[in-house]
């Protein structure tokens, strides 16, 4: 039968290892979320630009050269 001995050094080493593992997990998770946000940013800007263009197109009278806030006839 094997002799299993747990010393104080083993306990401290396990706590340090667990803390390091947890910190690495949190750090990598934050990097992943930040990367996803950076990838989504151009698409968000394109959608906002398209919505702004549609709004401006609806409020522009093409027959005249001035902006009008009335509905297009």
C-alpha positions as CSV (number, residue, x, y, z in Angstrom):
1,X,0.0,0.0,0.0
2,X,1.3,3.5,-0.8
3,X,2.1,6.0,1.9
4,X,0.4,9.4,1.2
5,X,1.8,12.3,3.2
6,X,0.5,15.8,2.8
7,X,2.8,18.5,4.2
8,X,2.4,22.2,4.7
9,X,4.5,22.9,1.6
10,X,2.2,20.8,-0.5
11,X,-0.8,22.8,0.7
12,X,0.9,26.2,0.0
13,X,2.0,25.1,-3.4
14,X,-1.6,23.9,-4.3
15,X,-3.0,27.2,-3.1
16,X,-0.5,29.2,-5.2
17,X,-1.2,27.0,-8.2
18,X,-4.9,27.4,-7.9
19,X,-4.6,31.2,-7.5
20,X,-2.4,31.4,-10.6
21,X,-4.8,29.2,-12.6
22,X,-7.8,31.4,-11.6
23,X,-6.0,34.6,-12.5
24,X,-4.9,33.2,-15.8
25,X,-8.5,32.1,-16.5
26,X,-9.8,35.6,-15.7
27,X,-7.1,37.3,-17.7
28,X,-7.7,35.2,-20.8
29,X,-11.5,35.6,-20.4
30,X,-11.1,39.4,-20.4
31,X,-8.8,39.2,-23.5
32,X,-11.4,37.1,-25.3
33,X,-14.3,39.4,-24.5
34,X,-12.2,42.4,-25.5
35,X,-11.3,40.7,-28.8
36,X,-14.9,39.9,-29.5
37,X,-15.8,43.6,-28.9
38,X,-13.1,44.8,-31.2
39,X,-14.3,42.4,-33.9
40,X,-17.9,43.6,-33.5
41,X,-17.1,47.3,-33.6
42,X,-16.7,47.8,-37.4
43,X,-20.1,46.0,-37.9
44,X,-21.8,48.2,-35.4
45,X,-20.4,51.3,-37.0
46,X,-21.5,50.1,-40.5
47,X,-25.0,49.5,-39.2
48,X,-25.2,52.9,-37.6
49,X,-23.9,54.5,-40.8
50,X,-26.6,52.7,-42.8
51,X,-29.3,53.8,-40.4
52,X,-28.0,57.4,-40.6
53,X,-27.9,57.3,-44.4
54,X,-31.5,56.0,-44.6
55,X,-32.7,58.7,-42.2
56,X,-30.9,61.4,-44.3
57,X,-32.3,59.9,-47.5
58,X,-35.8,60.1,-46.3
59,X,-35.5,63.8,-45.2
60,X,-33.8,64.9,-48.5
61,X,-35.8,66.4,-51.4
62,X,-33.9,65.3,-54.5
63,X,-35.8,67.9,-56.7
64,X,-34.4,70.8,-54.7
65,X,-31.0,71.4,-53.2
66,X,-32.1,72.0,-49.6
67,X,-33.0,69.8,-46.7
68,X,-36.6,69.5,-45.8
69,X,-37.9,67.8,-42.7
70,X,-41.3,67.2,-44.3
71,X,-42.3,63.8,-45.7
72,X,-41.2,63.1,-49.2
73,X,-44.1,63.7,-51.6
